[in-house]
Amino acid sequence: MTRGRRVRVEPVPGEPAATATVDGERALLVADYHAGYEAGLRYERGVDVPSKASDRRERLLSLCEQTAADRLVVLGDLMHSIGDPGGAERGELEVVLESLPSTIDVTVIKGNHDGNLETWFGADGDAVAGAPSASVSVVSGDGIALDGVGVCHGHTWPAADVLECDVLCLGHEHPCVRLEDEVGGSRVERAWLRGRVDPTPFREHGSYEDVSWLTDSSAEPPRLVVLPAFNDLVGGTWVNLAEQSFLSPFLPDGLAGGEAYLLDGTRLGPYESV
């Protein structure tokens, strides 16, 4: 594909979501929905948390309407369990997908929590018995290129054609910042990470010999955007604490000059020094 044209990925003010124009359509991008998370907490940790499934669904539907989205792109971890969706989780997913307007196509980049999600749909994205009627495509976690916007989950190295896009968007990391006030109080806020891709770890990985900006020193690497988690219960990487390890295999080394932004658009500056 041809790089160099200006592709815009715009955060939705106050929300863990972004919009982009993809093949002439308005795309809404979200990451780490984690349907069924509360059921997972009960099963995995014995923690009983009231379900926020309806709140998640209504926020997503409101965003689709607010942004006039033609397409919903989920950057991985639509569901929380590792295997087949079942129980409360499957029920939540069914209601979400059945509630979406019929005009919206859904693309799910498979995350590490999405297990066998693709078996819930036919080979061409058609629903199979027991699945909702929404038009859904499930693609590999290393991502796809969508008209200049490369999308992947972030738990594995991106596909080469994803790296040829002008903007690389991913989830998985659930970036957060810990903020302290003058009297020692602190709070944790979800955050965006934005910067340029640093070629070094991708060059060292050794699987991208044909990626243009790795072979041409005069070519500019793509911009990189790490989306905050849509699910506000899942926690994440406190990116401004030195002792915190990143989850993605190419972060933080693959993010050059990365800056953090709050959901309301507040620019915090370089994420390490927030």
Secondary structure, DSSP 8 states (H G I E B T S, - for coil): ----S---EEE-TTSS-EEEEETTEEEEEE----BTHHHHHHHHH-------HHHHHHHHHHHHHHTT-SEEEE-S-SBSSSSS--HHHHHHHHHHHHHS-TT-EEEEE--TT-TTGGGGB-TTS-B-TTS-SS-EEEE-TT-EEETTEEE--SSS---HHHHTSSEEEE-SS-EEEEEE-TTS-EEEEEEEEEEEE-HHHHHHH---TT-HHHH-TTS---EEEE---SSTTS--EETT-TT---SSTTTTTTEEEEEEEETT--EEEEGGG-
